[in-house]
């Protein structure tokens, strides 16, 4: 004899359990998807902030040094090598008495690198330089092939180091996210001290 379930028994049928389990599974998938998306967005935001900070620090250092470009001899140009991917210039350090530094930037593949060679003397021009500095990475995953552009006092493009009044620096860095490839861009223009004097 089969026993009928009364309303007062308080149990669930197999069908009710299956429906409840399916609903719970759907709710859990929605919650997991929302949490996972939020976590991934936070990771992407943190990664972007780190890249922006790295680019900002490197750019600020370039700007600070280039604004002080100086050799101690008005007949010697403060800017040496200048192409779309390389820049070499002379700038004093911040010590007393100061040394002149030969500062070089170059794009090596997708890595922007910086080298500093300090003078061994502090007594003024002509400067004596020691061992050439080693290039160290400053910005990784550079996407663009033109980092530096140069203009004279009239704002016209120039390739003559003696005529450079401003240097424009622009960099785009790869920033891949969970949603696909992305990029962080930064650009600035620096007035070269003493240009046209």
C-alpha positions, 0 to 999 in steps of 0.5 A, a space after each residue: 500500500 502506497 502512502 499518500 503525502 499529506 500537506 502536514 508531512 513537510 517534505 519535498 518531492 523529487 521534482 520540487 528538489 530538482 526545480 529548486 536546485 536548478 533555480 539555485 544554480 542559475 542564481 549562483 551563475 549570475 552572482 559568480 558572473 557579476 563578481 568575476 566581472 567586478 574583480 576583473 574590472 578592478 584588476 584591469 583598472 589597477 594594471 592601467 593605473 600602474 602603467 600610467 604611473 610608470 609612464 608619468 614618472 619616466 616622462 616627468 624625469 625626461 621633461 625635468 632633465 630636458 628643461 635644464 639642457 645645458 653644456 656650460 659653453 654657449 658655442 656647444 649645443 645642448 642637444 646631440 643626437 635627435 631622431 624619431 626614436 633617439 634623443 641625447 642631450 646634456 643636463 646638469 645633475 642636482 649636486 653642488 658643485 654640479 656634474 654635467 650628465 650626457 642623457 640618452 633615450 632610445 627605443 629598443 624594440 618595444 622598450 624605451 631605455 635611458 642611459 646617463 653618463 656623468 662628467 668626472 669633473 665639476 670645474 666647467 667646460 670642457 667636460 670630461 666623461 667617464 665610462 658610458 652609462 648602461 641603458 636601463 628600461 624605463 617604459 615597456 610595451 611601447 606601441 608607437 614608432 615615433 616618440 620624439 619630434 622637434 620644432 624650431 622657434 617658429 614651430 616648424 619641424 626641424 632636424 637641426 640640433 642647433 635650431 631645436 626650441 621644443 621637443 615633443 614626446 609622445 608614447 603609447 603603451 600596450 595595455 591588454 585587458 580581459 575585454 581585449 587589447 587596449 592602450 595608455 597614451 601620454 604626450 608632452 612638449 618641452 621648451 629647451 632652455 636657452 633656445 634661440 639665445 
